[in-house]
Amino acid sequence: MKTDLDALSRVEARLKAIFRDDPTLKPFLSDEYFWGGGQMRSKVCVNLGRLFGLKYETIIDIAVFTELLHNASLIHDDIIDEDGQRRGVPAIWKEVGIPRAILIGDLLIAKSFKIASEANEKKGVRLSWVQNISLATNAAVNGAMRELNYDTSDSNFYRYLKMAELKTGSLFSLPVNCICDAAQINPLKKEQIACAFSKFAIAYQIKDDEADFLGYKKGRNKSSDLLNDRPNIFYLTQDSISETSNNYSEIYDVHAGLVFKARSELLKVNPKISSFLDKIILPFVAMSKPPKANLKSSYPYKITTTHSINEPEYKFAKP
C-alpha cells in the first residue's frame, strides 16, 4: 500500500464486498446513491491515520465502518426530511419504500458495529471503537431529535450550533476518535483533535444550509428546509438581519470563525496536517457566497498562520 489512492480504492472494494455478500444489499451494488459521494470520511481516515503512523489495515477498517454508518444516516435523514433525491439519484426510500429503507439503514449500522468488534486489533481498541460508534450514533439521534423539535422562530445561534454539533459533528468526528484510540493518543489531545473536526462539521452544516437556501443542492427543492420547517441558519436569522438589506455577513463570520479555530487547533497538535486541511477539508466546508464587501467581517478572509512563514494564505468563507 503505497498511496492514499490505493487506500481509498481498498475501502471502496471492502464496502462493495460487504454489499455483494449480503442479499439485502446486493441489489444496490451499482447504485450511485452509495457510490457517488466524495469519500470524505475515508480521506479523513487515510490522511489522519497515516499522520499518526497507523497501519493501512487499521485505517481501512475505520474508514469502512465509518462509511457504512454515514450511509445509514443519509438513508434515515432522507426519510425524515422526505427528500426524494440525493447525489442526483433517487433516495433509497423512493426506490424500495420507507419500511425497507429503514431496515437497510439499520442493517448498515449493524454491519458497522460488526466490523469494529471483529477487527484484527487488540481487545481494548475494538472495545473503544464500539463505544465510539455507540456514542456517535446516540449523539446524532439526539441532534436529529433537536432538529425535529426546533422552534424555528428562535434565532439563537447557540441552539443551532449545538444541534449541528450533535447531528453532524458527532458522526464526522467518529473516525477521528477511533484513529486516536488506535494510535494511543492521550485523552486531552484526542479531545482537541475531535473538537476541531466537529467544528469543521458544523461549518459544513452551515454550508449545506446555504446550498438549500440558495437552491443549488443537487436534486433538491430550493425551499426544502423551509417547507419542512427545519432550522436552516439563513432562515433563522432572516428577521434579525432584514434591516441590513438581507446581508448575511454574521453567518459568514460564524462560519469563518469555526474554520479558523478548527484549523488553528489542529496545527498546534501537528503542523504537518496543514496540507491535508488546505487541500481537502477547507474546500469541503467552503461557502459559495461571500458577504457583501461593504460590511466588515469579524474574521479576516485572508489569514496567514504563524507556524510557517512559507504557508500560503487561505480565503475563508469564499469559493
Buried (B, 14 or more C-beta within 10 A) or exposed (E): BEEBEEBBEBBBEBBBEBBEEBEEBEEBBEBEBBBEBEBBBBBBBBBBBBBBEBBBEBBBBBBBBBBBBBBBBBBBBBBBBBBBBBBEBBBBBBBBEEEEBBEBBEBBBEBBBBBBBEBEBEEEBBBBBBBBBEEBBEBBBBBBEBBEEBEEEEBEEEBBBBBBBBBBBBBBBBBBBBBBBBBEBEEEEBEBBBBBBBBBBBBBBBBBBBBBBEEEBEEBBBEBBBEBEBBBBBBBBBEEBEEEEEBBBBBBBBBBBBBBBBBBBBBEBEEEBBEBBBEBBBEBBBBEBBBEEEBEBEBEBEBEBEEEEEBEEBBBBBE
